[in-house]
Amino acid sequence: MAVVVAGMEGALASVVGGLVPCPVIGVPTSIGYGASFGGISALLTMLNSCASGVSVVNIDNGFGAGYQASLINKLAISEASPEESVHEPVGMKKGLSPTRIR
């Protein structure tokens, strides 16, 4: 999983997406030089990426990118071990009773 934060023209997400075999989440920033238009330039560049596996969140939305990365990781873990559910309470996976969890 790669979270790429880029301003200016936002080409970094495409470059990383072409180099790594994992999903890439692009975060355009409102900081840039020249005519960055408050992040619109970086956002449009990331949305038009030709690299596969690149998804994009809104301008300056680092929280959303982190949350999306967390969801992807949870899905990957649940796919790797289907006998354990992601939605079970902690401690119940090992057969512990809820009274023993502190």
N, C-alpha and C positions, 0 to 999 in steps of 0.2 A: 504494500500500500504506500503510495506517495502522495503527499499533499504539497502542491507547488503554489507558492504565493509570488505573484509577479505583477509589476506595474509597467509603466512606460508603454511598450507595444504588446506585452503579454505573450511573447513567443516562447517563453520558457516551458510552458505546459506542453506544447507540441514537441519540443526537443526532448524533454524527459519521457513523454509518451512514446516516442520512437525508440528510446534506448532501453527501457525497462519492460519486463514481461508482466508487471502487475498493474492493477487499476491506478489511474492518476486522477486526483481531484484538483482542479484548478481554481484558485482564488484570485480574481483580479483586484488590484488595489487602486484607490483613488489618487495615489501619489504617482507622479510621472513628470517628465519634462516635455517641452514642446506642446503640441496639441493633444493632450491625453484626455481632455474633456471629462475630468473627474472620474476616470476609470472606465468610461464607455469604450474607449479605444481598446484597452486590454480585454474587456469583456467580449467585444465582438471578435477579436482575434482568437480568443480561447474557444468561443462557440464555433468558429469556422475551422477548427483544427482538423487536419487530415489523419492524425495519429489515432489508431483505434484504442479504446479503453480510457479515453479522456472524458471526464464529466466536469461540469462547471457549476459553481455556486454564484450567488450574487456578489456585487462589489463589496469588498471589506467584510465578507461574511465568513470569518475564520471559525466561528463557533459552529456554523452549519456544516463546514467542511470536516471538522473534527467529529461531529455527530454522525455524519454520513460514513466516515471512515470506521467509526465504532460499529455501526450497523453492518457494514460489509464484513468486518472481522468476526462479529458474532455469527453471521451466516456461514462464514468459512469454518468456524469452529464446530458449529452444529452439523455441518455436512461431513466433517471429518470424523465425528463420533456421534452417529445417529441414535445410540442407545441413551445418551444423556440429553435431556431437553434443556434449552436455554432458559425456559420459563419456570423451572423448578426452583424452589427456595434453596439458598445455600445451606448445606448440611444434610439436606434430604437426599442428595445424590449418593451419599455414602451409607444411607440407611440409619442415620442418626435421628433420634426423636427431636421434635421442636423444643422440648424443655432443656435439652443439653446444649443448645446453641446459645452462645453468649455474645 
